[in-house]
Amino acid sequence: MAKGLRGEDMEQSKYGDDFNVGDVYKTSSITVTETHLINWAGLTMDFYPLHMNAVYAAETVFGERLAHGPLIFALAVGLVYMAGFVGDSVVAWVGLDNMRMVKPVRIGDTITVVVEIIDKQKTSKPERGIQTWKYTVKNQRDETVLFFDYKMMFHMRV
């Protein structure tokens, strides 16, 4: 049985055992707005002119302002959580590998995340397991804009 934030027993509804290598999930979508960029810059202090200065950005090879790469990463993580298929199965985030931003995301682009479970490992504690999920962020034209391997520790049935 899982423990809540206050240490109370909680009934677990999902477990890492519920996911298998090869499973694929898809999230809903979100349109990236200027408000996202402004809020992200304020939160992270990343006021780089490519994101915040329309005159500067117009003179770049992109011709317009772009979303911050880490913002797209954060939105992807949030979209997966909001999709609900993970439920309460995760104990903690462990890390990520192989992150690549392969196309820019512009204000007005709509992104969706496709997740594939690519690895499952046991740990020394049978009630915990480590899984790697490949996140692929796609835009409204079904082009991949970002991908990464997201590692999490899961509750396992014992």
N, C-alpha and C positions, 0 to 999 in steps of 0.2 A: 504494500500500500504506500502511496506517495505521501510526502509531508508537505503541507502548505507553508506559506511564509512565516506563520506563527508557530509552526511545528505540529499543527493538528493533522490527524489522519485525513487523507482525501482519497476518494475513489478515483482511480486512474481510468480514463476512458480510451486512450490510445497508447500504443507501445511501439517501440522500434521494430518489434516482431511483425507489425502490421504492414511493413514496407519490405519490398523485395528488389534485388538488383534487376534492373530492366523496367521497373514501373515508371510510368511517365504521367505527369500532372501538368495542367495548364491553369494559369491564374486568370482573373479578370484583367481589365486594362485600365490605364490611367493616362490622361493627356497631361504632358509636362507644360506648365504655364510659367509666365514671368514671375508670378507670386512664388512658385517653388524656388526659382533662382534667387530671388531677393531674400526669402526666408533662410535658404541654405547658406548664402553668403553671410548673413547676420549671425547665424548660429555657429559657423565654422571660421569666420573671419577671412574667408577666401573671396576677396573682392578683385580677383584677377580681371583685367579689362576685357578679355575675350568673353567673359560671362556677364559683365556689368556695364560695359561702355559700348553703346551701339555705334558710335562714330569710329572708335578703334576697331571693333569687330568687323565693320563694313569694309575696312581696308585689308583684312586678312584673306587668306585663301578660301575661308568659309563664307565670307561675305555677310555674315550676320552673327549675332550672339549665339553661343552654344550652352547647353546645360553642363554643369560640373560632372565629371565622371563619377566621383564619389557620391554625388546626389543620385545618380542612376543606380548605383550599387545599393544605396539605402532604400530607394523606392522598390527595387527588386526584392529585397529581404522583406519589406513590409507587405508587398503584394502576395508573397508566398504565405506569410502569416495570415493575412486577411482572407485568403482562399479557404482556410479552415481544415485542409486535409492533414496538416501536421498535428492539430489538436494540442493536447497537453503532453505529448510524447517526448518532448525535448527537455533534457536536464540542463544543458549549457552549449553555447557555441564554443568550438574548439579552434577554428581557424579557417583559412582559405588558401587555395593554391591556384596557379594557372589563370590569373585574372588578366583579361585583355579587353581593351576598349577598341573595337575594330571599325566603328562608324560613329560619326557625331550624332548627338541628339539635339535637335533644334526646338525652340519654343514652338509649341503646337503639335509636336510629334506625340503619338500615342504608343505606349509601350505595354508589352505583355511578357510574362515569364513562363518558359517551358522548363520543367524540372525533370531530370532523370536520375534515379538512384543508381549510382555506379559502383559503390563498394559498401560492404558491411563487415565489421570486425568485432570480435568478442573482446572484452577486457578481462582483467584479473578478477573483477567483481561480476558475477553472473547477472546481477540486476541492472547492469549498464552495458551499453554497446556504443561503438563509434560507427557512424555512417558518413559517406561522402555523397553529396547530391550535386550534380552538374546543373547550374542555373544558366540558361540561355535567354537573354533579353532580346526581344524582337520589336521592331517598330511596326507601324501600320502597313508597311509594304512587305511585311514578313522577312525583312532583312535583319540579320543578327547585328546588334550594336555592341553587346557586351556579353562575355561569358566568364564563368569562374566555377571552381570546385569548392563547395561549401561544406565544411566538416562540423558535425554536431555529435554530442553525446546524447543517447536516448535511454529512457526507461525501458527495461526488458522484462518480460514475464519470467518469473522464477518458479 
